[in-house]
Amino acid sequence: MTAATAPPEALRPRRSWIPATLSQYLLWGAGVVVIVGPIVPVVWASLWSTPLYEAGGALTPDNYQRLFADPEWWDAVRNSVTFAVLTTTASVVLGTTMAVLFNRTDLPGRRIFGAASLLPVAVPGLPLILGWAAMYAPSGYVTRWLETHTPVPVFWDLYSVPGMAMLATGIAAPVVAMLVRGSLAAQDSALEMAARTAGAKPLRVLATVTVPLLRPALLGSGMIVFALSLEVLGLPLILGSSRDIEFISTYLYDRWLNEIPPEQGLVSAGAVVLLAVVTLLLVARNRLTGDGARFETVGGKATTAAPIALGAARWPLAGLSALYLVVVLGLPLAGLLLTAFTTTLSPYVDPWSVLSTTHLERVLDDPVFSRSITNSLLVAVIGAALATVAIAALSVVAHRSSFRFRGSLQYVMLYPRAMPGLVTGMAFFWAFVVLDPSGRARATLWAVGLAFAVRSLALGYSAFYPALAALGEDLDRAARTTGADWWTAMRTIVLRLLRPAMAVSFVLLFVAMLNDYDPAVFLVTPGTEVMGLTMLKLWVAGTAGPVAALGVIQVVVTFLVLGLGRLVWGVKPRV
Amino acid sequence: MSDDLTITGLTKAFGSTVALDHVDVHAREGELLTLLGPSGCGKSTTLWSIAGLHRPDAGRIVAGDTVLFDPEVRTDLPPEDRECGVVFQSYAVWPHMTVADNVGYPLKLRRRKGPARAARVAEVLDLVELGHLAERYPHQLSGGQQQRVALARALAHPPRLLLLDEPFSNLDAKLRERARTWLRDLQREVGITTVFVTHDQDEALSMSDRIVVMDHGVVRQVGTPEAIYETPADLFVADFIGTINLLEGEVVADDGDRAEIAVAGLPHPIRATKAAPGPLGPTATVAVRPEAVLIDPPADDAPVNLLRAPVLDRSYLGDHTRYRLRLGASTLTVQTSTRVTGAELALGLPVDRTLAYPGSPTRA
């Protein structure tokens, strides 16, 4: 025997203090309870005759009966569905056009256009709506300017359902473009070349091969946009309230916050209906796009497709693209800035003569404003950090363990995507009511943070999972065979190697939680306001300037963090 | 000291497909035992079951006097408690650690401190001739060097068994040949019981003390490389290892360890040695290696089947020439290092190297 085999004194490898199986059960249990658990009390509240914080009460279908008998509910449903159909149709058409135009043609500056066209996804929703309102509302700067300076008729009305759908399309079209672009990139260009060699001209190839192969992506993204459109709250609250246009979300919001006594049973029933519809839509989407074999385009090695020549239409189309970006993003951001930094915004007054920082000063001085900034930052930093750790831990149990119920965990983590923000907030409200009748836990920022974290979980998971899946399992198996127990192997190898993915997940969660507001609608207590909610409430109450200043802060922080994330970890915007 | 390894009745099914069907394997102390077979034969499943990375349905795995797996006594040690060193096909060298940290990882887990750990790491790295690269990161190493890091890491603790899962499949042909000899020498030097999985028969023949040939979850033959090549236990093994001529015919005489088989189109039955005792049945297959066939056989005492066959084609392969000849309704491949001319060759099939198997050849 040589020196190499001389056994060192037999040492047992170090072991974690908690056995792997037990820690896996604990993580799984906590995940299920926190993420899916809160649905139970909403359903319960919707079927109970009195609010859950009052004694007594009995099981009753009364809330549902009253909901379905209310003509205003059906008005709201009609508005929401009309809005969702318009938004979906327009954004699928526009998004596909953008994806093809910016990725498959010789449009001048298509790279810059491609990147810039995705920006509306990254801009926080509320400030963008404020910017649109400042510019394109009936009394907005652009509307007034066109009316007085040009013969161009103002054909839109931002305060109507089609007007709101127009704004929503500006935000949703990039979502479609992103999904379609991924699908385009995965297409084997040999398919297009085969059509060319068979005698088809480039545009014909586009119409008969490229776009038809995109059908699953179009269907999938269309259903996502539809589901998201059904639950939007900020848009109808800001733009629809002046004309009393109610959506499902605002119907629930008003009945809860503006009725005395609040109709919490009725609202819970409405929330359960909304949840059921959105869940069905997303399940149907997974079914439909899951059956993708028919559209699979595996073939030879993918080569870069030759761009389609636009010919004489190149420059006019580039001009149109630039105009689109100015209208959708440029002017509204300018409108937001001008609202924030002028005393009055009107085409009859030179904005430079009324520049002022009073709105910003008021935001920083007013305790409610400044508190909501601090609260939002706290929730975003701590919440995103804890949520990232939770996602990482749950993901390794789901994908890197032999835990018995591991398969259920990925569905649990993706489920919040099917939960409208309003419903998430209501679910946590009732959960706190049931578990902590004193209301002390709900009065802390942790309550809001927890709801925001659960809501953003699916986003973080979908950013984290691809990196985990790409990491060879032999790496942790190797650690196990050299003597590391499961938890040690995860900690020292898998999670250590996935630090960059965790950073990406953190950045995305930070931005999402900084700008989120709808779960807080039902959860908020004095002292736990967050930026988005404060903006919403004050806008509805009629203060534009300080709200815009708050919006500017939100946009600046978001872009700083996303820019930093992009520089350091290559973070890309996701949906 | 290294342990021996005993596997009995190992069974594993994935859904309705049986991956392992009552597999029995025994690796002697210090031996290099190879699991050889086509892909899907269950060799990797067996290896992973030993390492604890797969849970078999039934069976028993014992290393030395430690039971690693036995559902009857409710024993299923997790991989970290099995004290095996595993080299994965992908090497699985951790990219965020230096070579020294990779090799030191199992020692760190076992709380081997500072100088003792460094000394052991240096010792193992010297063993795989990588001492000078200790501070490098894996991405700075070639594939062959990464493989040696994986081996050093597997040997560091030190383990009771070394398990190698197709370790050479990612190396190019030249490097692979050198790695074989090198690994073989190292395994002898360390003297550790080693289970080696491969689908490459050259690798198996050149490296192993003994080979276990597997197919469809069943062990077909266990033996030394020579035994496996010269006297395959059945037609599958005969066909799987190397090149072999298979001629089907009717049994006309069957006594003791010899038989005579009438192959269609041949004037005389072929006399052959029975591969296994027991009656052959009505039809049998004659198997003879291309290099066992004699050309212009000398007239001596050794019993030989004499034949004449027309040449179909010849391929010159440098150190030898391969002829394809028409033999009745079939073709016969013959390999020789001497060049012969002529449209027809006089052949001799030595009776002791011509084997008879019951049944017909089943070709996939």
Contacts between the chains, C-beta under 8 A, distances in Angstrom:
chain1	res1	chain2	res2	distance
A	1	B	1	7.9
A	1	B	191	6.0
A	2	B	189	5.7
A	2	B	190	6.8
A	2	B	191	7.8
A	3	B	123	6.5
A	4	B	123	6.2
A	4	B	124	6.8
A	4	B	127	4.8
A	4	B	155	7.3
A	4	B	158	7.9
A	4	B	189	7.1
A	4	B	190	5.4
A	5	B	2	7.6
A	5	B	158	6.1
A	5	B	190	5.2
A	5	B	191	6.1
A	5	B	192	6.8
A	7	B	1	7.5
A	7	B	158	5.9
A	8	B	107	7.8
A	8	B	110	7.8
A	8	B	112	6.4
A	8	B	116	7.2
A	8	B	120	6.5
A	8	B	158	7.8
A	11	B	110	4.1
A	11	B	111	6.1
A	11	B	112	6.7
A	12	B	110	7.1
A	13	B	80	6.2
A	13	B	106	7.6
A	13	B	109	4.3
A	13	B	110	5.1
A	14	B	109	5.5
A	14	B	110	7.2
A	14	B	111	6.0
A	20	B	78	7.8
A	402	B	55	7.7
A	472	B	90	5.6
A	472	B	92	6.5
A	474	B	88	4.2
A	474	B	89	7.5
A	474	B	90	4.7
A	474	B	91	7.8
A	474	B	92	3.6
A	475	B	92	4.9
A	475	B	94	6.1
A	477	B	51	7.8
A	477	B	53	5.5
A	477	B	79	7.3
A	477	B	86	7.4
A	477	B	88	6.8
A	477	B	92	6.8
A	478	B	86	6.6
A	478	B	88	6.0
A	478	B	92	3.9
A	478	B	93	8.0
A	478	B	94	7.5
A	478	B	150	7.5
A	478	B	153	7.4
A	479	B	94	7.7
A	479	B	105	7.1
A	480	B	52	7.6
A	480	B	53	7.2
A	480	B	78	7.3
A	480	B	79	4.0
A	480	B	80	5.3
A	481	B	51	5.4
A	481	B	52	7.5
A	481	B	53	7.4
A	481	B	79	5.1
A	481	B	80	7.4
A	481	B	82	7.3
A	481	B	84	5.5
A	481	B	85	7.1
A	481	B	86	4.2
A	481	B	154	7.7
A	481	B	163	7.8
A	482	B	80	7.8
A	482	B	85	7.4
A	482	B	105	5.9
A	482	B	106	3.8
A	482	B	109	6.9
A	482	B	153	6.5
A	482	B	154	7.4
A	482	B	156	7.5
A	482	B	157	6.5
A	483	B	80	5.0
A	483	B	81	7.9
A	483	B	83	7.3
A	483	B	106	5.3
A	483	B	109	4.7
A	483	B	110	6.5
A	483	B	157	6.3
A	484	B	80	5.6
A	484	B	105	7.6
A	484	B	109	5.6
A	485	B	78	7.0
A	485	B	80	5.0
A	486	B	78	7.6
A	486	B	80	8.0
A	488	B	109	7.0
A	489	B	80	7.9
A	492	B	105	7.7
A	493	B	94	5.9
A	496	B	96	5.9
A	497	B	94	7.5
A	497	B	95	6.9
A	497	B	96	5.7
